[in-house]
Amino acid sequence: MRLPGWQAPGGMAAAAPLVAPAAVDLPRCRVHCLAAVSPSRPSLRAAATLALFLPLLLLSVTAACRSSRSRPATEAATERPEAQQPATPDGAASLGGIRHPLQKGQTLYSLSRAYGVPVATLMEANAITDPSTIPAGTPILIPGARELRAIPPASGPRLAWPLDGPITSRYGPRGSRLVHEGLDIQGRRGQRITAAADGKVIFAGRAGNYGRTVVIDHGGSIYTRYAHASELLVRTGDRVKRGEAIAIVGDTGNATGIHLHFEVLRQGRRLDPESFLPG
């Protein structure tokens, strides 16, 4: 194929026509086309060379532009997962749960029932070894929970504290035992135990590991038990008033130290006494 509008000068044989090489064989194209240009015509040789290398230059510039445009998208895709990682305050989100502030009268046992999470799981998630010594207000991590749940106070009569003293063991899991089924209150020798509410004494005597014990029926299927007494001041069948002395604190039965073991029962089921006691 001849270059458009070009013809050999007069009196001179026309140079061999320039042949358009195949696009896939650029090296051969360059050699063949350069050979076809007359060496006596430098201007024609330069024009042919420019015609050969200009497409290559354009291809290089185009590839560079495409690479430059695609780089930010690649980098953004690489960085996006890090930007989407949420903050995990207190480690709660990383474990997939929420923190429940432990209220007065609440225990790991009551949280376990409310959220459907085993007590052992709560102890492990919060690194708790003795659940009976958790102070009120402690935030308890509840694995798997997504919202706080209200734990209503136990229904029943409001009871009075049967002994004035520090709590040494609360209701709930304790050591190797599945659950401590009452409230232990430390006492002083000779200190009196009083009835938590009006009622009728349905038992007063020795009861195995409980030692000397008093059980009072308060009506409505609510009962209270007072164990480990050194001396009993009432008898079965007596009616008592709230705050009336019923026994002397002691360490009879399976007890370590002088204290009162206090239980609240409804229809034979032991409940958390602190749910019935004033804060």
C-alpha positions as CSV (number, residue, x, y, z in Angstrom):
1,M,0.0,0.0,0.0
2,R,1.3,3.4,-1.0
3,L,1.3,6.4,1.4
4,P,-1.6,8.6,0.4
5,G,-0.7,11.5,-1.8
6,W,2.9,10.5,-2.3
7,Q,4.6,9.7,-5.6
8,A,8.2,9.4,-6.8
9,P,9.8,12.6,-8.2
10,G,10.1,12.8,-11.9
11,G,12.9,10.9,-13.6
12,M,13.3,8.8,-10.6
13,A,12.2,5.2,-10.0
14,A,9.5,4.9,-7.4
15,A,10.7,3.4,-4.1
16,A,9.3,0.1,-3.0
17,P,5.8,0.6,-1.6
18,L,5.4,0.7,2.2
19,V,3.6,-2.4,3.4
20,A,1.4,-2.2,6.5
21,P,2.7,-5.0,8.8
22,A,0.5,-7.1,11.0
23,A,-0.2,-5.5,14.3
24,V,0.8,-8.6,16.2
25,D,4.4,-8.6,14.8
26,L,5.7,-5.2,15.7
27,P,9.5,-6.1,15.5
28,R,9.1,-7.6,12.1
29,C,7.0,-4.6,11.1
30,R,9.7,-2.2,12.1
31,V,12.4,-4.1,10.2
32,H,10.4,-4.5,7.0
33,C,9.1,-1.0,6.9
34,L,12.5,0.6,7.5
35,A,14.0,-1.6,4.8
36,A,11.4,-0.4,2.4
37,V,12.3,3.3,2.8
38,S,15.0,4.6,0.4
39,P,18.2,5.4,2.3
40,S,18.6,8.4,0.1
41,R,15.5,10.0,1.6
42,P,16.2,10.7,5.4
43,S,13.0,12.7,5.7
44,L,10.9,9.7,4.5
45,R,12.8,7.4,6.9
46,A,12.0,9.6,9.8
47,A,8.3,9.9,8.9
48,A,8.1,6.1,8.6
49,T,9.9,5.6,12.0
50,L,7.5,8.1,13.7
51,A,4.5,6.3,12.1
52,L,5.7,3.0,13.6
53,F,6.6,4.1,17.1
54,L,3.7,6.6,17.7
55,P,1.1,3.8,18.2
56,L,3.5,2.1,20.7
57,L,3.9,5.4,22.6
58,L,0.1,5.9,22.7
59,L,-0.4,2.3,24.0
60,S,2.1,2.9,26.8
61,V,0.5,6.2,27.9
62,T,-3.0,4.6,27.8
63,A,-1.8,1.6,30.0
64,A,-0.2,3.9,32.5
65,C,-3.4,6.0,32.8
66,R,-5.5,2.9,33.4
67,S,-3.1,1.7,36.0
68,S,-3.2,5.1,37.8
69,R,-7.0,5.2,37.8
70,S,-7.4,1.6,39.1
71,R,-4.8,2.0,42.0
72,P,-7.0,4.1,44.4
73,A,-9.9,1.6,44.1
74,T,-7.6,-1.3,44.9
75,E,-6.1,0.5,47.9
76,A,-9.5,1.5,49.2
77,A,-10.7,-2.1,48.9
78,T,-7.7,-3.2,50.9
79,E,-8.2,-0.6,53.6
80,R,-12.0,-0.9,53.9
81,P,-12.1,-4.0,56.2
82,E,-9.9,-2.2,58.8
83,A,-12.1,0.9,58.7
84,Q,-15.3,-1.2,59.3
85,Q,-14.0,-2.8,62.4
86,P,-16.1,-1.5,65.3
87,A,-14.8,-0.3,68.6
88,T,-15.2,-2.9,71.4
89,P,-15.3,-1.0,74.8
90,D,-14.7,-3.2,77.8
91,G,-14.4,-6.2,75.5
92,A,-18.2,-6.7,75.6
93,A,-18.7,-6.3,71.8
94,S,-15.8,-8.6,71.0
95,L,-17.5,-11.4,73.0
96,G,-20.9,-10.6,71.6
97,G,-22.7,-9.5,74.8
98,I,-23.7,-6.6,77.1
99,R,-23.0,-5.7,80.7
100,H,-25.7,-5.9,83.3
101,P,-25.1,-3.8,86.5
102,L,-25.8,-6.2,89.4
103,Q,-28.5,-4.7,91.6
104,K,-29.2,-5.2,95.2
105,G,-30.8,-8.6,95.7
106,Q,-29.6,-9.9,92.3
107,T,-27.1,-12.8,91.9
108,L,-25.4,-14.7,89.1
109,Y,-28.1,-17.3,89.7
110,S,-30.9,-14.8,89.0
111,L,-29.0,-13.4,86.0
112,S,-28.6,-16.9,84.7
113,R,-32.3,-17.5,84.8
114,A,-33.2,-14.1,83.3
115,Y,-30.8,-14.4,80.3
116,G,-30.7,-18.1,79.9
117,V,-26.9,-18.3,80.3
118,P,-25.4,-21.0,82.5
119,V,-23.9,-19.7,85.8
120,A,-20.6,-21.4,84.8
121,T,-20.5,-19.3,81.6
122,L,-21.1,-16.1,83.5
123,M,-18.3,-16.9,86.0
124,E,-15.8,-17.7,83.2
125,A,-16.7,-14.6,81.2
126,N,-16.2,-12.4,84.2
127,A,-13.3,-14.2,85.8
128,I,-15.3,-14.8,89.0
129,T,-14.2,-17.4,91.4
130,D,-16.5,-16.7,94.3
131,P,-19.9,-15.4,93.2
132,S,-21.1,-14.9,96.8
133,T,-18.8,-11.9,97.2
134,I,-19.9,-9.8,94.2
135,P,-20.7,-6.3,95.4
136,A,-23.9,-4.5,94.2
137,G,-23.2,-2.3,91.1
138,T,-20.7,-4.6,89.6
139,P,-21.2,-4.8,85.7
140,I,-21.6,-8.4,84.8
141,L,-20.8,-9.4,81.1
142,I,-23.7,-11.5,79.7
143,P,-22.3,-13.3,76.6
144,G,-24.7,-13.4,73.7
145,A,-27.1,-10.9,75.1
146,R,-28.1,-7.9,73.0
147,E,-30.2,-5.9,75.4
148,L,-30.6,-5.4,79.1
149,R,-33.5,-7.3,80.7
150,A,-35.4,-6.2,83.7
151,I,-35.3,-8.6,86.6
152,P,-38.4,-8.0,88.7
153,P,-38.2,-8.3,92.5
154,A,-39.5,-11.5,94.0
155,S,-43.2,-11.3,94.8
156,G,-44.1,-11.9,98.4
157,P,-44.0,-10.2,101.8
158,R,-41.3,-7.7,102.6
159,L,-39.2,-9.3,105.3
160,A,-37.1,-7.8,108.0
161,W,-33.5,-8.7,108.5
162,P,-33.4,-11.5,111.1
163,L,-29.9,-10.7,112.4
164,D,-27.7,-7.6,112.4
165,G,-24.3,-8.4,111.0
166,P,-22.2,-8.6,107.8
167,I,-23.1,-11.1,105.1
168,T,-20.5,-13.8,104.8
169,S,-22.0,-15.8,101.9
170,R,-24.8,-14.9,99.5
171,Y,-27.4,-17.0,97.8
172,G,-26.1,-18.7,94.6
173,P,-23.2,-20.8,93.4
174,R,-20.4,-21.3,95.9
175,G,-17.2,-23.4,95.4
176,S,-17.9,-27.0,94.3
177,R,-21.5,-26.8,95.4
178,L,-24.1,-26.1,92.7
179,V,-25.8,-23.4,94.7
180,H,-25.7,-22.0,98.2
181,E,-29.4,-22.0,99.0
182,G,-29.5,-19.3,101.6
183,L,-27.9,-16.2,103.1
184,D,-25.2,-16.5,105.8
185,I,-25.0,-13.6,108.3
186,Q,-22.2,-13.4,110.8
187,G,-23.2,-13.1,114.4
188,R,-21.8,-12.6,117.9
189,R,-22.2,-15.0,120.7
190,G,-25.4,-14.4,122.6
191,Q,-27.0,-12.3,119.8
192,R,-30.7,-12.8,119.2
193,I,-32.3,-14.0,115.9
194,T,-35.7,-12.4,115.2
195,A,-38.6,-13.4,113.0
196,A,-38.5,-11.9,109.6
197,A,-42.4,-11.5,109.5
198,D,-45.5,-12.5,111.3
199,G,-46.3,-16.2,111.2
200,K,-46.6,-19.5,112.9
201,V,-43.7,-21.7,114.0
202,I,-44.1,-25.1,112.2
203,F,-40.8,-26.5,113.3
204,A,-38.4,-25.9,116.2
205,G,-35.7,-28.4,116.9
206,R,-32.6,-30.2,115.5
207,A,-32.5,-30.8,111.7
208,G,-29.3,-32.6,110.7
209,N,-26.7,-30.3,109.2
210,Y,-28.8,-27.3,110.0
211,G,-28.3,-27.9,113.7
212,R,-30.9,-26.2,115.9
213,T,-33.4,-24.7,113.5
214,V,-36.7,-22.7,113.4
215,V,-39.1,-22.7,110.5
216,I,-41.9,-20.2,110.2
217,D,-45.0,-20.2,108.0
218,H,-45.9,-16.7,106.9
219,G,-48.9,-17.7,104.7
220,G,-49.1,-17.5,100.9
221,S,-46.8,-20.6,100.7
222,I,-43.9,-18.5,102.0
223,Y,-41.6,-20.0,104.7
224,T,-38.4,-18.8,106.4
225,R,-35.7,-21.1,108.0
226,Y,-33.2,-20.0,110.7
227,A,-30.4,-22.5,111.1
228,H,-27.3,-23.2,113.3
229,A,-28.8,-21.6,116.4
230,S,-27.2,-22.3,119.8
231,E,-30.5,-22.0,121.6
232,L,-34.2,-22.0,120.6
233,L,-36.6,-19.5,122.2
234,V,-39.9,-20.8,120.6
235,R,-41.7,-24.1,120.2
236,T,-43.6,-25.7,117.3
237,G,-47.1,-24.2,117.1
238,D,-46.2,-20.8,118.6
239,R,-47.3,-17.7,116.8
240,V,-44.7,-14.9,116.4
241,K,-44.6,-11.3,115.4
242,R,-42.2,-9.6,113.0
243,G,-39.0,-8.7,115.0
244,E,-39.7,-11.1,117.9
245,A,-36.7,-13.1,119.2
246,I,-37.0,-16.7,118.2
247,A,-33.4,-18.1,118.8
248,I,-29.8,-17.3,119.8
249,V,-27.2,-17.3,117.0
250,G,-24.7,-20.2,117.2
251,D,-22.7,-22.8,115.2
252,T,-24.6,-26.0,115.7
253,G,-24.8,-28.6,112.8
254,N,-22.5,-28.2,109.9
255,A,-21.3,-24.7,110.5
256,T,-18.0,-22.9,110.5
257,G,-18.1,-20.0,113.0
258,I,-21.0,-18.3,114.7
259,H,-23.6,-17.3,112.1
260,L,-27.2,-17.5,110.9
261,H,-28.0,-19.5,107.8
262,F,-31.3,-17.8,106.6
263,E,-33.5,-19.3,103.9
264,V,-36.7,-18.2,102.1
265,L,-38.9,-20.8,100.6
266,R,-42.0,-20.7,98.4
267,Q,-43.9,-23.9,97.8
268,G,-40.7,-25.8,98.9
269,R,-38.4,-24.0,96.5
270,R,-35.6,-22.0,97.9
271,L,-35.4,-18.3,96.7
272,D,-32.8,-15.5,97.1
273,P,-33.5,-14.0,100.5
274,E,-32.1,-10.6,99.5
275,S,-35.0,-10.3,97.0
276,F,-37.3,-10.0,100.0
277,L,-35.2,-7.9,102.3
278,P,-34.8,-4.1,102.4
279,G,-31.6,-2.7,100.9
